[in-house]
């Protein structure tokens, strides 16, 4: 799973005292999951030379559809947030020469004085496996009114070369992408490859098109799986197994998202994900600073992979 930023999809909020904040979901990646997913991973540590080509069979992402329930994990007094409820539906598919993903989020944030803000966000992407082409679209609404719509493409002569993201929505918008920029699924593969190789810190620059703050520098800290023995971990593992997905090694990844054009020392947001070796996210924890949201799996469904 990539949560648009992702992998990595992902929600971003700016909190202002006295009134509900503006909320925007960032696509992230797998990772979602969006903003600055820790995409800057050490190429040398991966042992794959350029960092863009992964040996055949090294990482096999599982095409699947997943439903996650969203709930408030914690909130500071100053945030004004008293509750949260929602869901995220994520799908990832493989079409032999490309990967496609789609994320749909519905989230209601509740405030102390009884106010409620409803946010809906959808993100879809198509990424060629050779790293040369990428398409994306996002639609974000708040209380039923569309507040943002983005759509565009990236084409480049060879993977890893500098390129331009050209938007059709908003018309004529262009974002320059430096050499070495990854697209979401390739980043997820490199991230998993790094975790399997014992790399503790991984960084990359990633573009997913889920916000105009792209691209992001994503700094990831990879640690051992500490949640497998918890009640939530066991519940999630049971639902994954019920979908017919085999048991896989899992690592916890903590990602900090930094817009490359920002000079702030603090990340725009942080994201914690328990990633299986096949890219399936067992659990997700979104940290916005003033409040935190957990995404807990409710249902998994495998998607048939084509015979290539």
C-alpha contacts under 8 A as a table, 3 or more apart, distances in Angstrom:
res1	aa1	res2	aa2	distance
1	X	7	X	5.75
1	X	8	X	7.16
1	X	29	X	5.90
1	X	30	X	2.65
1	X	31	X	6.22
1	X	32	X	7.20
1	X	90	X	7.77
1	X	92	X	7.02
1	X	188	X	7.72
1	X	279	X	5.28
1	X	280	X	5.35
1	X	281	X	5.93
2	X	6	X	5.21
2	X	7	X	2.44
2	X	8	X	4.03
2	X	9	X	6.43
2	X	28	X	5.26
2	X	29	X	2.25
2	X	30	X	1.15
2	X	31	X	3.06
2	X	32	X	4.34
2	X	33	X	6.33
2	X	184	X	6.37
2	X	185	X	6.53
2	X	188	X	6.55
2	X	279	X	7.98
3	X	6	X	3.53
3	X	7	X	2.21
3	X	8	X	1.58
3	X	9	X	3.18
3	X	10	X	5.67
3	X	26	X	7.95
3	X	27	X	5.50
3	X	28	X	2.58
3	X	29	X	2.85
3	X	30	X	4.27
3	X	31	X	2.68
3	X	32	X	0.96
3	X	33	X	2.70
3	X	34	X	5.99
4	X	7	X	4.54
4	X	8	X	3.39
4	X	9	X	2.55
4	X	10	X	5.49
4	X	26	X	5.24
4	X	27	X	2.26
4	X	28	X	2.10
4	X	29	X	4.45
4	X	30	X	6.91
4	X	31	X	4.88
4	X	32	X	3.20
4	X	33	X	3.48
4	X	34	X	3.93
4	X	35	X	7.45
4	X	123	X	7.78
4	X	184	X	7.74
4	X	208	X	6.64
4	X	210	X	6.40
5	X	8	X	4.99
5	X	9	X	5.15
5	X	10	X	5.69
5	X	11	X	7.88
5	X	26	X	4.50
5	X	27	X	4.28
5	X	28	X	3.53
5	X	29	X	6.50
5	X	31	X	6.31
5	X	32	X	5.10
5	X	33	X	4.19
5	X	34	X	1.11
5	X	35	X	3.84
5	X	36	X	6.04
5	X	37	X	6.01
5	X	208	X	7.04
5	X	210	X	6.57
5	X	211	X	7.78
5	X	216	X	7.92
5	X	257	X	7.62
6	X	9	X	4.92
6	X	10	X	6.75
6	X	26	X	7.55
6	X	27	X	5.61
6	X	28	X	1.74
6	X	29	X	2.99
6	X	30	X	6.20
6	X	31	X	2.61
6	X	32	X	2.71
6	X	33	X	3.33
6	X	34	X	4.28
6	X	35	X	6.97
6	X	36	X	7.45
6	X	37	X	5.23
6	X	184	X	6.76
6	X	208	X	7.57
7	X	10	X	7.62
7	X	27	X	6.70
7	X	28	X	3.12
7	X	29	X	0.92
7	X	30	X	3.30
7	X	31	X	0.87
7	X	32	X	2.31
7	X	33	X	4.19
7	X	34	X	6.76
7	X	37	X	7.43
7	X	184	X	6.63
7	X	185	X	7.94
7	X	188	X	7.32
8	X	26	X	7.78
8	X	27	X	5.50
8	X	28	X	1.60
8	X	29	X	2.24
8	X	30	X	4.81
8	X	31	X	1.79
8	X	32	X	0.93
8	X	33	X	2.53
8	X	34	X	5.15
8	X	37	X	6.79
8	X	184	X	7.50
9	X	25	X	7.10
9	X	26	X	5.27
9	X	27	X	2.94
9	X	28	X	3.18
9	X	29	X	5.35
9	X	30	X	6.91
9	X	31	X	5.51
9	X	32	X	3.06
9	X	33	X	2.89
9	X	34	X	4.89
9	X	103	X	6.96
9	X	123	X	7.57
9	X	210	X	7.87
10	X	25	X	5.32
10	X	26	X	4.64
10	X	27	X	5.24
10	X	28	X	5.36
10	X	31	X	7.72
10	X	32	X	5.31
10	X	33	X	3.60
10	X	34	X	4.76
10	X	35	X	7.81
10	X	286	X	7.54
11	X	23	X	7.30
11	X	24	X	5.78
11	X	25	X	3.74
11	X	26	X	5.17
11	X	27	X	7.64
11	X	33	X	7.15
11	X	34	X	6.82
11	X	286	X	7.67
12	X	23	X	6.01
12	X	24	X	5.15
12	X	25	X	5.45
12	X	26	X	6.29
12	X	34	X	7.73
12	X	35	X	7.69
12	X	268	X	7.96
12	X	269	X	6.97
12	X	288	X	6.83
13	X	21	X	6.58
13	X	22	X	6.09
13	X	23	X	4.61
13	X	24	X	6.20
13	X	288	X	6.60
14	X	21	X	5.66
14	X	22	X	5.97
14	X	23	X	6.79
15	X	20	X	7.19
15	X	21	X	4.71
15	X	22	X	7.24
15	X	79	X	6.23
15	X	290	X	7.42
16	X	19	X	6.27
16	X	20	X	6.96
16	X	21	X	5.68
16	X	79	X	7.42
17	X	20	X	7.78
17	X	78	X	6.61
17	X	79	X	6.67
17	X	80	X	6.90
18	X	80	X	7.41
19	X	80	X	7.87
20	X	80	X	7.63
20	X	111	X	7.15
20	X	115	X	7.65
20	X	116	X	7.97
20	X	117	X	7.12
23	X	119	X	7.29
23	X	142	X	7.95
24	X	119	X	7.93
24	X	121	X	7.88
24	X	140	X	7.07
25	X	34	X	7.27
25	X	121	X	6.19
25	X	140	X	7.31
26	X	32	X	7.35
26	X	33	X	6.04
26	X	34	X	3.95
26	X	35	X	6.08
26	X	210	X	5.40
26	X	211	X	6.23
27	X	31	X	7.09
27	X	32	X	5.10
27	X	33	X	4.80
27	X	34	X	4.33
27	X	35	X	7.65
27	X	103	X	7.81
27	X	123	X	6.31
27	X	208	X	7.01
27	X	209	X	7.81
27	X	210	X	4.92
27	X	211	X	7.68
28	X	31	X	3.19
28	X	32	X	1.70
28	X	33	X	2.17
28	X	34	X	3.74
28	X	35	X	7.15
28	X	37	X	6.65
28	X	184	X	7.62
28	X	208	X	7.72
29	X	32	X	2.89
29	X	33	X	4.75
29	X	34	X	6.93
29	X	37	X	7.57
29	X	184	X	5.75
29	X	185	X	7.16
29	X	188	X	6.95
30	X	33	X	6.92
30	X	92	X	7.97
30	X	101	X	7.96
30	X	184	X	7.33
30	X	185	X	7.01
30	X	188	X	6.91
30	X	279	X	7.20
30	X	280	X	7.87
30	X	281	X	7.74
31	X	34	X	6.61
31	X	37	X	6.67
31	X	184	X	6.74
31	X	188	X	7.08
32	X	37	X	7.45
33	X	37	X	7.12
33	X	271	X	7.54
34	X	37	X	6.35
34	X	210	X	6.99
34	X	257	X	7.60
35	X	211	X	7.70
35	X	213	X	7.34
35	X	214	X	7.28
35	X	216	X	6.05
35	X	257	X	5.01
35	X	258	X	6.67
35	X	259	X	6.71
35	X	268	X	6.52
35	X	269	X	6.77
36	X	39	X	7.60
36	X	206	X	7.87
36	X	215	X	7.89
36	X	216	X	4.44
36	X	217	X	5.27
36	X	218	X	4.53
36	X	219	X	7.54
36	X	255	X	7.59
36	X	256	X	5.72
36	X	257	X	2.26
36	X	258	X	4.38
36	X	259	X	5.98
36	X	267	X	7.15
36	X	268	X	6.87
36	X	269	X	7.14
36	X	270	X	7.80
37	X	206	X	7.55
37	X	216	X	6.82
37	X	217	X	6.73
37	X	218	X	3.90
37	X	219	X	6.52
37	X	220	X	7.34
37	X	255	X	5.40
37	X	256	X	5.73
37	X	257	X	4.64
37	X	258	X	7.72
37	X	270	X	7.75
37	X	271	X	7.53
38	X	41	X	7.57
38	X	202	X	6.73
38	X	203	X	5.39
38	X	204	X	6.38
38	X	217	X	6.36
38	X	218	X	2.63
38	X	219	X	3.32
38	X	220	X	4.15
38	X	221	X	7.91
38	X	254	X	7.83
38	X	255	X	4.62
38	X	256	X	5.54
38	X	257	X	6.15
39	X	182	X	7.86
39	X	187	X	6.15
39	X	191	X	7.48
39	X	202	X	6.78
39	X	203	X	4.58
39	X	204	X	3.40
39	X	205	X	5.34
39	X	206	X	5.84
39	X	216	X	7.79
39	X	217	X	6.01
39	X	218	X	3.99
39	X	219	X	5.86
39	X	220	X	6.87
40	X	202	X	5.47
40	X	203	X	1.96
40	X	204	X	1.88
40	X	205	X	5.32
40	X	206	X	7.86
40	X	217	X	6.13
40	X	218	X	5.45
40	X	219	X	5.71
40	X	220	X	7.55
41	X	190	X	7.58
41	X	191	X	7.02
41	X	194	X	7.53
41	X	201	X	6.85
41	X	202	X	3.30
41	X	203	X	3.28
41	X	204	X	4.90
41	X	219	X	7.44
41	X	220	X	7.55
42	X	45	X	5.34
42	X	46	X	6.66
42	X	201	X	7.61
42	X	202	X	5.51
42	X	203	X	6.14
42	X	204	X	7.75
43	X	46	X	5.21
43	X	47	X	6.76
43	X	48	X	6.93
43	X	49	X	6.67
43	X	50	X	6.77
43	X	51	X	5.14
44	X	47	X	5.31
44	X	48	X	7.16
44	X	49	X	6.62
44	X	51	X	7.94
45	X	194	X	7.15
45	X	197	X	7.73
45	X	199	X	6.56
46	X	49	X	7.75
46	X	51	X	7.09
46	X	190	X	7.55
46	X	193	X	6.72
46	X	194	X	5.56
46	X	197	X	6.93
46	X	199	X	7.80
47	X	51	X	7.92
48	X	51	X	5.40
48	X	52	X	7.58
48	X	53	X	6.59
48	X	54	X	6.50
48	X	55	X	7.77
49	X	53	X	7.97
50	X	53	X	6.87
51	X	54	X	7.47
51	X	190	X	7.28
52	X	131	X	7.69
52	X	159	X	6.89
52	X	160	X	6.97
52	X	182	X	7.86
52	X	186	X	7.15
52	X	190	X	7.81
54	X	58	X	6.62
54	X	59	X	7.67
54	X	189	X	7.72
54	X	190	X	7.43
55	X	58	X	5.40
56	X	59	X	7.65
57	X	60	X	6.07
58	X	193	X	7.44
59	X	189	X	6.39
59	X	192	X	7.32
59	X	193	X	6.74
59	X	277	X	7.30
59	X	278	X	6.91
60	X	277	X	7.90
60	X	278	X	5.69
61	X	189	X	7.77
61	X	277	X	7.75
61	X	278	X	4.45
61	X	279	X	5.33
61	X	280	X	7.78
62	X	92	X	7.83
62	X	278	X	5.35
62	X	279	X	6.54
62	X	280	X	6.99
62	X	302	X	7.58
63	X	91	X	7.52
63	X	92	X	5.10
63	X	93	X	4.68
63	X	94	X	6.33
63	X	302	X	6.17
63	X	303	X	5.08
63	X	304	X	6.90
63	X	305	X	6.59
64	X	91	X	5.71
64	X	92	X	5.46
64	X	93	X	6.73
64	X	300	X	7.09
64	X	301	X	5.61
64	X	302	X	4.23
64	X	303	X	4.65
65	X	89	X	7.29
65	X	90	X	5.62
65	X	91	X	4.18
65	X	92	X	6.46
65	X	300	X	5.84
65	X	301	X	5.08
65	X	302	X	6.24
65	X	303	X	6.75
66	X	89	X	5.74
66	X	90	X	5.24
66	X	91	X	6.37
66	X	297	X	7.27
66	X	298	X	7.64
66	X	299	X	5.69
66	X	300	X	4.48
66	X	301	X	6.30
67	X	87	X	7.05
67	X	88	X	5.81
67	X	89	X	4.60
67	X	90	X	6.52
67	X	297	X	6.02
67	X	298	X	5.48
67	X	299	X	5.15
67	X	300	X	6.52
68	X	87	X	5.54
68	X	88	X	5.08
68	X	89	X	6.41
68	X	295	X	5.61
68	X	296	X	5.18
68	X	297	X	4.30
68	X	298	X	5.34
68	X	299	X	7.19
69	X	85	X	7.62
69	X	86	X	6.02
69	X	87	X	4.47
69	X	88	X	6.50
69	X	295	X	5.50
69	X	296	X	5.25
69	X	297	X	6.28
69	X	298	X	6.36
70	X	84	X	7.30
70	X	85	X	5.48
70	X	86	X	4.84
70	X	87	X	5.24
70	X	88	X	7.30
70	X	107	X	7.54
70	X	293	X	6.67
70	X	294	X	5.71
70	X	295	X	4.56
70	X	296	X	6.46
71	X	83	X	7.64
71	X	84	X	5.30
71	X	85	X	5.01
71	X	86	X	6.85
71	X	293	X	5.67
71	X	294	X	5.48
71	X	295	X	6.67
72	X	75	X	7.58
72	X	83	X	5.78
72	X	84	X	4.98
72	X	85	X	7.10
72	X	291	X	7.69
72	X	292	X	6.19
72	X	293	X	4.61
72	X	294	X	6.30
73	X	291	X	7.60
73	X	292	X	5.30
73	X	293	X	5.00
73	X	294	X	5.73
74	X	291	X	5.63
74	X	292	X	5.31
74	X	293	X	7.19
75	X	79	X	6.48
75	X	80	X	7.97
75	X	81	X	6.36
75	X	82	X	7.29
75	X	290	X	5.77
75	X	291	X	4.00
75	X	292	X	6.29
76	X	79	X	5.49
76	X	80	X	7.62
76	X	81	X	7.90
76	X	290	X	5.39
76	X	291	X	6.20
77	X	80	X	6.11
77	X	81	X	7.85
78	X	290	X	7.25
79	X	290	X	5.38
79	X	291	X	6.74
80	X	111	X	5.52
80	X	112	X	5.84
81	X	84	X	7.87
81	X	109	X	6.86
81	X	110	X	5.84
81	X	111	X	4.60
81	X	112	X	6.37
81	X	291	X	7.35
82	X	109	X	7.79
82	X	110	X	5.49
82	X	111	X	5.04
82	X	112	X	5.49
83	X	109	X	5.99
83	X	110	X	4.81
83	X	111	X	6.86
84	X	107	X	7.12
84	X	108	X	5.63
84	X	109	X	4.56
84	X	110	X	5.86
84	X	293	X	7.83
85	X	107	X	5.89
85	X	108	X	5.43
85	X	109	X	6.81
86	X	105	X	7.46
86	X	106	X	5.29
86	X	107	X	4.20
86	X	108	X	6.01
87	X	105	X	5.83
87	X	106	X	5.49
87	X	107	X	6.53
87	X	295	X	7.93
88	X	103	X	6.94
88	X	104	X	5.61
88	X	105	X	4.39
88	X	106	X	6.53
88	X	295	X	7.97
89	X	103	X	5.73
89	X	104	X	5.22
89	X	105	X	6.53
90	X	101	X	7.40
90	X	102	X	5.78
90	X	103	X	4.49
90	X	104	X	6.54
91	X	101	X	5.50
91	X	102	X	5.31
91	X	103	X	6.57
92	X	99	X	7.35
92	X	100	X	5.85
92	X	101	X	4.39
92	X	102	X	6.71
92	X	303	X	7.94
93	X	99	X	5.85
93	X	100	X	5.29
93	X	101	X	6.32
93	X	303	X	6.83
93	X	305	X	7.34
94	X	97	X	7.76
94	X	98	X	6.18
94	X	99	X	4.74
94	X	100	X	6.48
94	X	305	X	6.20
94	X	306	X	7.25
95	X	98	X	5.34
95	X	99	X	6.14
95	X	100	X	7.75
95	X	305	X	7.52
95	X	306	X	6.48
96	X	99	X	7.74
96	X	306	X	6.91
96	X	307	X	7.97
96	X	308	X	5.65
97	X	128	X	6.05
97	X	129	X	5.60
97	X	130	X	7.79
98	X	126	X	6.91
98	X	127	X	5.45
98	X	128	X	4.15
98	X	129	X	4.93
99	X	126	X	5.84
99	X	127	X	5.27
99	X	128	X	6.43
99	X	129	X	6.92
99	X	185	X	7.37
100	X	124	X	7.48
100	X	125	X	5.64
100	X	126	X	4.47
100	X	127	X	6.37
101	X	124	X	5.67
101	X	125	X	5.46
101	X	126	X	6.75
102	X	122	X	7.40
102	X	123	X	5.64
102	X	124	X	4.28
102	X	125	X	6.58
103	X	121	X	7.97
103	X	122	X	5.60
103	X	123	X	5.16
103	X	124	X	6.41
104	X	120	X	7.50
104	X	121	X	5.77
104	X	122	X	4.42
104	X	123	X	6.57
105	X	119	X	7.89
105	X	120	X	5.59
105	X	121	X	5.08
105	X	122	X	6.32
106	X	118	X	7.39
106	X	119	X	5.79
106	X	120	X	4.51
106	X	121	X	6.56
107	X	118	X	5.86
107	X	119	X	5.22
107	X	120	X	6.47
108	X	116	X	6.56
108	X	117	X	5.53
108	X	118	X	4.44
108	X	119	X	6.26
109	X	116	X	5.63
109	X	117	X	5.29
109	X	118	X	6.64
110	X	114	X	6.68
110	X	115	X	5.98
110	X	116	X	4.60
110	X	117	X	6.70
111	X	114	X	5.49
111	X	115	X	5.18
111	X	116	X	6.20
112	X	115	X	7.17
117	X	142	X	7.23
117	X	143	X	6.39
118	X	142	X	5.77
118	X	143	X	4.95
118	X	144	X	7.70
119	X	140	X	7.42
119	X	141	X	5.82
119	X	142	X	4.61
119	X	143	X	6.23
119	X	144	X	7.83
120	X	140	X	5.84
120	X	141	X	5.27
120	X	142	X	6.50
120	X	144	X	7.99
121	X	138	X	7.33
121	X	139	X	5.76
121	X	140	X	4.40
121	X	141	X	6.39
122	X	138	X	5.53
122	X	139	X	5.31
122	X	140	X	6.50
123	X	136	X	7.45
123	X	137	X	5.84
123	X	138	X	4.42
123	X	139	X	6.71
123	X	210	X	7.04
124	X	136	X	5.70
124	X	137	X	5.50
124	X	138	X	6.56
125	X	134	X	7.29
125	X	135	X	5.53
125	X	136	X	4.32
125	X	137	X	6.61
125	X	208	X	7.96
126	X	134	X	5.70
126	X	135	X	5.11
126	X	136	X	6.49
127	X	131	X	7.18
127	X	133	X	6.06
127	X	134	X	4.57
127	X	135	X	6.57
127	X	183	X	7.28
127	X	185	X	7.41
128	X	131	X	5.59
128	X	132	X	6.43
128	X	133	X	5.38
128	X	134	X	6.41
129	X	132	X	7.80
129	X	186	X	7.83
130	X	133	X	7.78
130	X	159	X	6.65
131	X	134	X	7.77
131	X	158	X	7.19
131	X	159	X	4.71
131	X	160	X	7.42
131	X	182	X	7.89
131	X	183	X	7.39
131	X	186	X	7.72
132	X	154	X	7.78
132	X	155	X	5.64
132	X	156	X	5.03
132	X	157	X	6.32
132	X	158	X	5.74
132	X	159	X	5.37
133	X	153	X	7.44
133	X	154	X	5.62
133	X	155	X	4.68
133	X	156	X	6.64
134	X	153	X	5.60
134	X	154	X	5.09
134	X	155	X	6.69
134	X	183	X	7.41
135	X	151	X	7.81
135	X	152	X	5.95
135	X	153	X	4.43
135	X	154	X	6.51
136	X	150	X	7.92
136	X	151	X	5.66
136	X	152	X	5.63
136	X	153	X	6.43
136	X	208	X	7.34
136	X	209	X	6.17
136	X	210	X	7.67
137	X	149	X	7.52
137	X	150	X	5.41
137	X	151	X	4.15
137	X	152	X	6.57
137	X	209	X	7.38
137	X	210	X	7.34
138	X	148	X	7.81
138	X	149	X	5.62
138	X	150	X	5.09
138	X	151	X	6.44
138	X	210	X	6.16
139	X	146	X	7.31
139	X	148	X	5.91
139	X	149	X	4.53
139	X	150	X	6.59
140	X	146	X	5.86
140	X	147	X	5.87
140	X	148	X	5.15
140	X	149	X	6.36
141	X	144	X	5.77
141	X	145	X	5.13
141	X	146	X	4.02
141	X	147	X	5.22
141	X	148	X	6.87
142	X	145	X	5.31
142	X	146	X	6.40
142	X	147	X	6.57
146	X	149	X	7.46
149	X	169	X	6.53
149	X	170	X	7.56
150	X	167	X	7.22
150	X	168	X	7.65
150	X	169	X	4.88
150	X	170	X	6.33
150	X	209	X	7.63
150	X	210	X	7.34
150	X	211	X	7.65
151	X	167	X	5.61
151	X	168	X	5.65
151	X	169	X	4.93
151	X	170	X	7.42
151	X	209	X	7.73
152	X	165	X	6.87
152	X	166	X	5.49
152	X	167	X	3.98
152	X	168	X	5.42
152	X	169	X	6.81
152	X	209	X	7.49
153	X	165	X	5.83
153	X	166	X	5.55
153	X	167	X	6.54
154	X	163	X	7.12
154	X	164	X	6.18
154	X	165	X	4.74
154	X	166	X	6.35
155	X	163	X	7.00
155	X	164	X	7.46
155	X	165	X	7.75
156	X	159	X	7.03
156	X	161	X	6.77
156	X	162	X	7.49
156	X	163	X	5.78
157	X	161	X	7.22
158	X	161	X	5.85
160	X	179	X	5.52
160	X	180	X	4.45
160	X	181	X	6.00
160	X	182	X	6.93
161	X	178	X	7.44
161	X	179	X	4.62
161	X	180	X	6.27
161	X	181	X	7.70
162	X	176	X	7.74
162	X	177	X	5.59
162	X	178	X	4.71
162	X	179	X	3.98
162	X	180	X	7.08
162	X	181	X	7.45
163	X	176	X	6.25
163	X	177	X	5.12
163	X	178	X	6.76
163	X	179	X	7.36
164	X	174	X	6.46
164	X	175	X	5.70
164	X	176	X	4.71
164	X	177	X	5.64
165	X	174	X	5.56
165	X	175	X	5.08
165	X	176	X	6.41
165	X	177	X	7.05
166	X	172	X	6.95
166	X	173	X	6.16
166	X	174	X	4.80
166	X	175	X	6.82
167	X	170	X	6.01
167	X	171	X	5.99
167	X	172	X	5.97
167	X	173	X	5.12
167	X	174	X	6.16
168	X	171	X	4.51
168	X	172	X	6.27
168	X	173	X	7.27
169	X	172	X	7.69
169	X	173	X	7.49
170	X	173	X	5.86
175	X	214	X	7.80
177	X	181	X	6.41
177	X	207	X	7.75
177	X	215	X	6.98
178	X	181	X	5.97
180	X	204	X	7.99
180	X	205	X	6.98
181	X	204	X	7.29
181	X	205	X	5.00
181	X	206	X	5.30
181	X	207	X	6.65
181	X	215	X	7.92
182	X	186	X	6.39
182	X	187	X	5.90
182	X	204	X	7.31
182	X	205	X	6.21
182	X	206	X	4.73
182	X	207	X	6.27
183	X	186	X	5.73
183	X	187	X	6.20
183	X	206	X	5.75
183	X	207	X	5.44
183	X	208	X	6.05
184	X	187	X	5.11
184	X	188	X	6.30
184	X	206	X	6.69
184	X	207	X	6.89
184	X	208	X	5.91
185	X	188	X	4.97
185	X	189	X	6.27
186	X	189	X	5.12
186	X	190	X	6.24
187	X	190	X	5.12
187	X	191	X	6.01
187	X	204	X	7.62
187	X	206	X	7.23
188	X	191	X	4.96
188	X	192	X	6.22
188	X	279	X	7.29
189	X	192	X	5.24
189	X	193	X	6.06
189	X	279	X	7.79
190	X	193	X	4.92
190	X	194	X	6.04
191	X	194	X	5.09
191	X	195	X	6.29
191	X	202	X	7.09
192	X	195	X	5.00
192	X	196	X	6.20
192	X	275	X	7.90
192	X	277	X	6.31
192	X	279	X	7.44
193	X	196	X	5.18
193	X	197	X	6.29
194	X	197	X	5.07
194	X	198	X	6.39
194	X	199	X	5.19
194	X	202	X	7.21
195	X	198	X	5.28
195	X	199	X	5.58
195	X	200	X	7.20
195	X	222	X	6.41
195	X	251	X	7.02
196	X	199	X	7.58
196	X	277	X	7.95
199	X	202	X	6.92
199	X	222	X	7.17
200	X	221	X	5.73
200	X	222	X	4.88
200	X	223	X	6.64
201	X	219	X	7.33
201	X	220	X	5.65
201	X	221	X	4.70
201	X	222	X	6.13
202	X	219	X	6.00
202	X	220	X	5.03
202	X	221	X	6.51
202	X	222	X	7.68
203	X	217	X	7.06
203	X	218	X	5.63
203	X	219	X	4.58
203	X	220	X	6.08
204	X	217	X	5.79
204	X	218	X	5.69
204	X	219	X	6.99
205	X	215	X	6.62
205	X	216	X	5.57
205	X	217	X	4.40
205	X	218	X	6.27
205	X	260	X	7.98
206	X	214	X	7.74
206	X	215	X	5.49
206	X	216	X	5.36
206	X	217	X	6.35
206	X	218	X	7.18
207	X	214	X	5.78
207	X	215	X	4.52
207	X	216	X	6.52
208	X	211	X	7.93
208	X	214	X	7.18
208	X	215	X	7.34
209	X	212	X	7.03
209	X	214	X	6.41
209	X	215	X	7.82
210	X	214	X	7.55
211	X	214	X	5.93
213	X	216	X	7.41
213	X	259	X	5.88
213	X	261	X	7.76
214	X	259	X	6.26
214	X	260	X	7.39
215	X	259	X	6.19
215	X	260	X	6.10
216	X	257	X	6.22
216	X	258	X	5.38
216	X	259	X	4.39
216	X	260	X	5.32
217	X	257	X	6.07
217	X	258	X	5.10
217	X	259	X	6.16
217	X	260	X	5.87
218	X	255	X	6.39
218	X	256	X	5.68
218	X	257	X	4.85
218	X	258	X	6.30
219	X	255	X	5.54
219	X	256	X	5.27
219	X	257	X	6.77
220	X	253	X	6.32
220	X	254	X	5.49
220	X	255	X	4.33
220	X	256	X	6.49
221	X	253	X	5.72
221	X	254	X	5.18
221	X	255	X	6.49
222	X	251	X	6.75
222	X	252	X	5.87
222	X	253	X	4.64
222	X	254	X	6.55
223	X	251	X	6.03
223	X	252	X	5.28
223	X	253	X	6.44
224	X	250	X	7.57
224	X	251	X	5.12
224	X	252	X	5.91
225	X	228	X	6.48
225	X	250	X	5.82
225	X	251	X	4.74
225	X	252	X	5.32
225	X	274	X	7.22
226	X	229	X	7.28
226	X	252	X	7.41
227	X	230	X	5.35
227	X	232	X	7.64
227	X	233	X	5.38
228	X	232	X	7.98
228	X	233	X	4.58
228	X	234	X	6.07
228	X	237	X	7.88
229	X	233	X	6.09
229	X	234	X	6.27
230	X	233	X	4.99
230	X	234	X	6.15
231	X	234	X	5.24
231	X	235	X	6.13
232	X	235	X	5.06
232	X	236	X	6.10
232	X	296	X	7.90
233	X	236	X	5.18
233	X	237	X	6.10
233	X	282	X	7.55
233	X	283	X	7.71
234	X	237	X	5.06
234	X	238	X	6.11
235	X	238	X	5.12
235	X	239	X	6.43
236	X	239	X	5.21
236	X	240	X	6.28
236	X	282	X	6.08
236	X	283	X	7.43
236	X	296	X	7.51
236	X	297	X	5.92
236	X	298	X	7.72
237	X	240	X	5.10
237	X	241	X	6.10
237	X	282	X	7.17
238	X	241	X	5.08
238	X	242	X	6.08
239	X	242	X	4.98
239	X	243	X	6.51
239	X	297	X	7.60
239	X	298	X	7.19
239	X	299	X	6.24
239	X	300	X	6.66
240	X	243	X	5.29
240	X	244	X	6.97
240	X	245	X	5.90
240	X	299	X	7.59
240	X	300	X	5.94
241	X	244	X	5.21
241	X	245	X	5.25
241	X	246	X	6.35
241	X	247	X	7.08
242	X	245	X	7.40
242	X	300	X	7.99
243	X	299	X	7.95
243	X	300	X	5.67
243	X	301	X	5.46
243	X	302	X	6.61
244	X	302	X	7.53
245	X	302	X	7.47
248	X	276	X	5.81
248	X	277	X	5.92
248	X	278	X	7.30
249	X	276	X	5.77
249	X	277	X	5.71
250	X	274	X	6.46
250	X	275	X	5.47
250	X	276	X	4.22
250	X	277	X	6.08
251	X	274	X	5.69
251	X	275	X	5.49
251	X	276	X	6.55
251	X	277	X	7.98
252	X	272	X	7.11
252	X	273	X	5.80
252	X	274	X	4.44
252	X	275	X	6.25
253	X	272	X	5.68
253	X	273	X	5.30
253	X	274	X	6.27
253	X	275	X	7.06
254	X	270	X	7.26
254	X	271	X	5.83
254	X	272	X	4.41
254	X	273	X	6.56
255	X	270	X	5.58
255	X	271	X	5.13
255	X	272	X	6.21
256	X	267	X	5.67
256	X	268	X	7.57
256	X	269	X	6.18
256	X	270	X	4.51
256	X	271	X	6.55
257	X	267	X	5.18
257	X	268	X	5.66
257	X	269	X	5.70
257	X	270	X	6.19
258	X	262	X	7.14
258	X	266	X	7.59
258	X	267	X	4.88
258	X	268	X	5.78
258	X	269	X	7.88
259	X	262	X	5.37
259	X	267	X	7.98
259	X	268	X	7.32
260	X	263	X	7.96
264	X	267	X	7.36
267	X	270	X	6.91
269	X	286	X	7.95
269	X	287	X	6.26
269	X	288	X	5.48
269	X	289	X	7.38
270	X	286	X	6.34
270	X	287	X	5.18
270	X	288	X	6.81
271	X	284	X	7.33
271	X	285	X	5.84
271	X	286	X	4.77
271	X	287	X	5.99
272	X	284	X	5.72
272	X	285	X	4.86
272	X	286	X	6.41
272	X	287	X	8.00
273	X	281	X	6.43
273	X	282	X	7.42
273	X	283	X	5.83
273	X	284	X	4.55
273	X	285	X	6.35
274	X	281	X	5.69
274	X	282	X	5.37
274	X	283	X	5.39
274	X	284	X	6.63
275	X	278	X	7.90
275	X	279	X	5.93
275	X	280	X	5.96
275	X	281	X	4.77
275	X	282	X	6.24
275	X	283	X	7.88
276	X	279	X	5.41
276	X	280	X	5.37
276	X	281	X	6.31
276	X	282	X	6.98
277	X	280	X	7.46
281	X	284	X	6.96
282	X	296	X	7.79
282	X	297	X	6.83
283	X	294	X	7.76
283	X	295	X	6.18
283	X	296	X	5.56
283	X	297	X	6.62
284	X	294	X	5.94
284	X	295	X	5.01
284	X	296	X	6.80
285	X	292	X	7.22
285	X	293	X	5.94
285	X	294	X	4.62
285	X	295	X	6.22
286	X	292	X	5.60
286	X	293	X	5.12
286	X	294	X	6.28
286	X	295	X	7.92
287	X	290	X	7.97
287	X	291	X	6.53
287	X	292	X	4.58
287	X	293	X	6.68
288	X	291	X	5.51
288	X	292	X	5.84
289	X	292	X	7.02
297	X	300	X	7.64
